[in-house]
Amino acid sequence: MAENKKKRLSSAERKSQIIEKATDSFSKLGYEKTTIASLAKSCGITEPALYRYFPSKESLFAEVLRALKERIDTSSLSKEVEKLDDIEEILFAISQHIFQTYLDNPELSRLLFYCSLTGHEMTKKVVDTLRVPYITILRGALDRLKKNNLILPINSIITSSCFTGMVTECVLGINLWKGMQGGDFKAEEIMKNNVPIFARGLRK
């Protein structure tokens, strides 16, 4: 009967469905193992139909990254950091935001992990999308604190990149470390351990 037929998706709904399925596949299987054929099948459409929305896997991946970037809302974080002059408070605010964002959106960590693991050419695009917003905020704060003679004259690009990398690695570690040498660490515990150490190395 007609009422038993599946509702036909609008063009916008179909595009959103494809992006959602692709996000899940890219984050679980990686870029190489995700195929247009498998994505089309999971969406219940043909490959030619999917290509009408995205001309290539690369263009679809770019759209997935764009959609993920929208989930990383750093506008409030940026305003908060601009008001702070204590390096430890700044580092804690940024690490807290990273933990919350990545734990709420596990696809972010998985994408970073797969691209880094395979050394794929898409790695830079993923890093630019998922890490650079935080690196930019911290770099600006470090330059401001250096100018005000509140921290050591470090290289702000290297420091902000390393700190952001350390925190995102710790997000991955929350699950990987379970049971390792008796560890079952929470985000707050990790930040309280690491942030003061990093801050002490920057203060004058």
Secondary structure, 3 states (H helix, E strand, C coil): CHHHCCCCCCHHHHHHHHHHHHHHHHHHHCCCCCCHHHHHHHHCCCHHHHHCCCCCHHHHHHHHHHHHHHHCCCHHHHHHHHCCCCHHHHHHHHHHHHHHHHHHCHHHHHHHHHHHHHCCCCHHHHHHHHCHHHHHHHHHHHHHHHHCCCECCCCHHHHHHHHHHHHHHHHHHHHHCCCECCECCCHHHHHHHHHHHHHHCCEC
